[in-house]
Amino acid sequence: MALTKDDIIAKLKDAGISFDIYEHPPVMTVEAQVNALPGNPNTVLKNLFLKDKKHRCYIVTALASTKIDIQVLSARLGVGKSGTRMAPEELVTSVLQVPLGSVTPLAVANPEAANVVLLLDAKILDHEYVSADGGVVYVHPLVNTTSLALTPGALAAAIRALGREPVFVDLEADPKIDQDNPPDLKSLADVTQPPPMALPVAVGAPAPAPAPAAAAPAPSPSPVPKAAQAAPAKEAKKAKAGKGTDPRVTAKAAVTTASLAAVRPRVDELLRAACSALLGGAALEEATSSGRVDAYAMARLRAEMEMQLTSLKNAAYAAGYVAGKGEVVAHAERRYV
């Protein structure tokens, strides 16, 4: 069973860990959290929830100023530069068992997150980076309506109190990786297994069958008009004659809400459009292969855009939820405008 905010706070208090609690409106981004806290501290920690091609999951917690290149980090984990990406949103709730916008290192306390790897920014331990804001950093206690302020030492103690040994790494490092220099973080990935909820249905347990519905009298069949009966035959005849359906209709049907909300295709579209506009119609692949655009810089830009668009999408979902909840409450209280 997933832990609650009160459960986490109680665990930390029982372990003798000192921290301050700040309540605030829901926040979906680091910037919003900074603005919601007194003094607008710069030591609010950002959190990335990643999944690699072997279905292993990672929480990466860092200072907001730390630059994280997902492709470099992926290579350091031993799965190649393209082997790790942002985890799907449904895994935030099923694996970490927290609401969207509430990813936190403290989520490793939840049962489903037992196999999630936690990587902490080594800068958190550097007094130079946290001293200006009272020597504390800020994390969510499983919900994005509350922040805990802890010293770096208290954060490490909190992770230990939740059953993990904190692992601090230099997230900005870009070490050489070759036959003589193996990936430096690969051992951390190799000792873990994919969370069961992160496995595809074909690999994990089969999806449970829906519960049988109560039997109901079968309605008497309505007569089918002759025109409707003839329609399938006409379509089959057209297909046999080589007259397929209108491709415009097929393309229109393929555009779904899910496809419009997919981050990676939108990033590809934006990068291709920008490349074409700035380089006189040149294709993105051509510009990269010819050296007109630096491939490494493009990879970092792509990762940054994916993170930003994911944050915007999460914020939009949260706003929609709040608006919908307000309408339901207003209707229940008979408050009509």
LINMOZI-V883111 format. One record per backbone hydrogen bond with DSSP energy under -1.0 kcal/mol. CO is the residue of the C=O (numbers start at 1). NH is the residue of the N-H. E is the energy in kcal/mol with one decimal. If there is no record, write none. Layout:
<<CO,NH,E> <CO,NH,E>>
This chain:
<<4,8,-2.1> <5,9,-2.5> <6,10,-2.4> <7,11,-2.3> <8,12,-2.3> <9,13,-2.4> <10,14,-2.7> <11,15,-1.4> <12,17,-2.4> <13,16,-1.6> <20,149,-2.5> <22,147,-2.6> <29,33,-2.0> <30,34,-2.8> <31,35,-2.2> <32,36,-1.3> <37,40,-1.8> <43,138,-1.6> <46,62,-2.5> <48,60,-2.8> <49,87,-2.9> <50,58,-2.5> <51,85,-2.0> <52,55,-2.3> <56,52,-2.6> <57,117,-2.5> <58,50,-2.8> <59,119,-2.9> <60,48,-2.6> <61,121,-2.2> <62,46,-2.8> <63,66,-1.6> <69,73,-2.7> <70,74,-2.6> <71,75,-2.1> <72,76,-2.2> <73,77,-1.4> <74,79,-1.9> <75,78,-1.2> <76,185,-1.9> <80,83,-1.5> <83,53,-1.9> <85,51,-2.6> <88,91,-1.4> <89,92,-1.2> <90,94,-1.9> <91,95,-2.4> <91,96,-1.6> <92,98,-1.7> <99,102,-1.6> <104,107,-1.7> <105,108,-1.3> <106,109,-1.6> <107,110,-2.0> <110,113,-1.1> <111,114,-1.5> <113,116,-1.7> <117,59,-3.0> <119,61,-2.8> <120,169,-2.9> <121,124,-1.6> <122,125,-1.3> <123,126,-1.5> <126,129,-1.6> <127,131,-2.0> <130,133,-1.0> <130,135,-1.8> <131,134,-1.1> <137,150,-2.6> <138,45,-2.0> <139,148,-3.3> <144,27,-1.3> <145,24,-2.5> <147,22,-2.6> <148,139,-1.9> <149,20,-1.7> <150,137,-3.3> <151,155,-2.5> <152,156,-2.2> <153,157,-2.2> <154,158,-2.4> <155,159,-2.2> <156,160,-1.9> <157,161,-2.4> <158,162,-1.2> <159,164,-2.2> <160,163,-1.8> <167,120,-2.9> <169,122,-2.5> <169,171,-1.1> <181,178,-1.5> <185,189,-1.2> <186,190,-2.6> <187,191,-1.1> <189,192,-1.3> <195,198,-2.0> <196,199,-1.1> <200,203,-1.2> <200,204,-3.0> <225,229,-1.9> <226,230,-2.0> <227,231,-1.0> <230,234,-2.1> <231,235,-2.4> <232,236,-2.6> <233,237,-2.2> <234,238,-2.3> <235,239,-2.4> <236,240,-2.3> <237,241,-1.7> <238,243,-3.2> <239,242,-1.2> <242,244,-1.0> <246,250,-1.8> <247,251,-2.7> <248,252,-2.1> <249,253,-2.3> <250,254,-1.5> <254,256,-1.1> <256,260,-2.1> <257,261,-1.6> <262,266,-1.0> <263,267,-2.4> <264,268,-2.4> <265,269,-2.3> <266,270,-2.3> <267,271,-2.7> <268,272,-2.5> <269,273,-2.5> <270,274,-2.6> <271,275,-2.5> <272,276,-2.4> <273,277,-2.3> <274,278,-2.4> <275,279,-2.2> <276,281,-3.7> <283,287,-2.6> <284,288,-2.1> <285,289,-2.7> <286,290,-2.1> <287,292,-1.1> <287,293,-2.0> <294,298,-2.3> <295,299,-2.2> <296,300,-2.1> <297,301,-2.4> <298,302,-2.6> <299,303,-2.2> <300,304,-2.4> <301,305,-2.6> <302,306,-2.3> <303,307,-2.1> <304,308,-2.4> <305,309,-2.9> <306,310,-2.2> <307,311,-2.1> <308,312,-2.2> <309,313,-2.5> <310,314,-2.5> <311,315,-2.3> <312,316,-2.2> <313,317,-2.5> <314,318,-2.4> <315,319,-2.5> <316,320,-2.4> <317,321,-2.3> <318,322,-2.5> <319,323,-2.5> <320,324,-2.6> <321,325,-2.7> <322,326,-2.2> <323,327,-2.0> <324,328,-2.0> <325,329,-2.5> <326,330,-2.5> <327,331,-2.4> <328,332,-2.4> <329,333,-2.1> <330,335,-3.3> <331,334,-1.0>>
